[in-house]
């Protein structure tokens, strides 16, 4: 699914919550804090990101 850059974090978090691996193109997030949140969520759930 292709999404605008502003939706990457929200869509990524939804995929992680569902246990679905996600490939996110650059930029992963609009800011570092949001990107780190997404990465931490994926690592905590063991979902490839």
Secondary structure by P-SEA (a helix, b strand, c coil): ccccccaaaaaaaaaaaacbbbbbcccccccaaaaaaaaaaaaaacccc
